[in-house]
Amino acid sequence: MRSSQVKAIFVALAVLSLLYAAVQLLSGDEQSEGGDDIAGAVHGGLELIRVVGPEPSDSLRLEDRDGTWTVNGYPADTAAIRRLAEGLESARVGRLVARSASNHARLGVLEDSARLVEIGPAGSPDVVFLLGGAGADGRYVRFPPSDDVFSVPAASVRLLLRPLEEWRNRIVASVDTAAVGRISVSRGDQEGLVVLERDTADPAGAWSLDGTTADSAVVAGLLQESATLEATGFPSDSVAFAVDFSSPAATLEMYDSDEPGAAPALSLLFLTSPDARDFLVRRADDPLAYRISAAQAERLLPTRSMLEGRE
């Protein structure tokens, strides 16, 4: 092979290499260092995540306060926090989508229309990025002040789009029903206090009402519902501030001690909701109000006739 032919081959290879590099750059296959920054920010554990806007109702503050997670000051769903952390750890692989600010509106990463996410200490976060729209290979993110836009796997940041209500812990209360020996129910629509007592001498632990055996299915429904009472939702702030639990429509108290003057293991206060066909409930020792369905309230607050098997 002549030297001129060898030279031509090397020139052709050099041209092909340059063309390949240009195609890779234009197609956006460059990896995102920002994507690695997201994963790195949660690698050592989470303490604070802020999501701001674009609407005031979209803003979230997820914070670990001495081992207890809160969202905007309310108890948070720790399982959802754990899933979020796992997702963000997988956000390390990114692809360069655009370099010019002229693409920001199309990709949804303008500062006035995208969610601003901060991960890390307040005032000095470990990473800050704008979460924009979705594309074929994930969601778009931008790390200001850079104009570069990258994509990250949609599943890794999906939970950052959840509304406040879906972050809140829905567990109203829980009680060890196996230890409960006495239950009292008070309802405004019937006279007198309904008191249920467990027969400790009975191997089956039968429950009695005024000395007669109570309907076992009704009692079982009450115990099952109260073991871990989960809300269907939450009242709006305006409703929560307006209602008055000092005069409840009904109360439920469960005791795990027969000592005179012993405090109840669980005490719940109920109100009918002023804006929906459900009930509001809160623990006597906690001001936070929750929504539960009418069916849940019926299981928790059986009438005397239900417990006697007449209804």
ZILIN-V35909 format. One record per helix or strand. SS is the DSSP state (2 for helix, 1 for strand). FROM is the first residue (numbers start at 0). LEN is the number of residues. Records with the same first field share a line. If there is no record, write none. Layout:
SS->FROM-LEN + FROM-LEN
This chain:
2->2-25 + 32-11 + 55-3 + 77-12 + 100-7 + 153-8 + 163-3 + 176-3 + 215-12 + 236-6 + 244-3 + 293-7 + 303-4
1->30-1 + 47-5 + 59-6 + 67-4 + 73-3 + 94-4 + 114-5 + 126-9 + 137-5 + 148-4 + 167-1 + 170-4 + 181-6 + 193-5 + 206-3 + 211-2 + 227-3 + 232-1 + 249-6 + 265-7 + 278-5 + 289-3
